[in-house]
Amino acid sequence: MWVTEAADGFGLTVETTRQLCHKVTPYQTIDIYDTVKVGKMMLLDGIIQFTEYDEFAYQEMMAHLPLLAHPAPRRVLVIGGGDGGVLREIAKHPEPVVIDICEIDREVIDSVREFVPSMACGFDDPRVTVHIGDGSEFVRTRESWYDVVIVDSTDPGGPGEALFNAAFYADLKRAMTPGGVVASQAESIYLLPDIVRRLCAITNQLFRYGGYATVLVPTYPTGTIGVRVASDGRDVTVPVREPSPELAAQLRYYTGAIHRSAFAVPKFAEPLIAAR
Ligand code: SPM
């Protein structure tokens, strides 16, 4: 049983042993498999969201880049991220007192709770409050509130489409405290350069500082994905704090050195990152 993510003229195939879950929700299809090589794997609308084999790379960078680029992240918001992986990483930090998540599809949360406890454990932290709804509407309900916002979206085209628009980022900026830091799922410079350009152009218009960090994730097509980090407060490509020994002991990908090096982009991608 080989399962293929086929999109954008590219395919990535994984050998599975068993289908654990197939749901059709008002927003998308949800599939979870057991696999030969990469542990449990979840797809939304046929697009791989995570495998247990390498998910730590993406979740750690999505969470620790912005949290360690902020001196005192007390209120944190995750938009999307219904699999709980980014929450799990945020919960490793003692500084946040509020961790809100706004996920549009309750069935994603219920599915990982049932089948992938290694991800769903992120919901167990008592600081976490779950909001079910559209993230682009949720950010309009807050003003100058969040120190860090993490946009853990699916690819544009499905329920995540609104999270790649200028209007959403303008609302999101209003929901952030001065000097707040945003980190967004920013696709691959090889696979979806136009999306990278769009996201960088939007955030370059709104924020003084920004960077595109490359993350190595073998089970995303092309083996890489990006995290767009932006802020008005400071240069986000350099950590403002090093991980404590307690935090560092729990990490497999993020280090201070990775933070400083991940934002270097190859020459061909420089115009994408600088777009306005
Ligand atoms: N918490 C994990 C959720 C992952 N969200 C982002 C997944 C994006 C995968 N798309 C890569 C591009 C290929 N279609």
Residues whose N, C-alpha, C, O or C-beta is under 5 A from the ligand:
A	BS01	SPM	A7 I47 I48 Q49 F50 G81 D83 G85 V86 D152 S153 T154 D155 Q185 Y220 P221
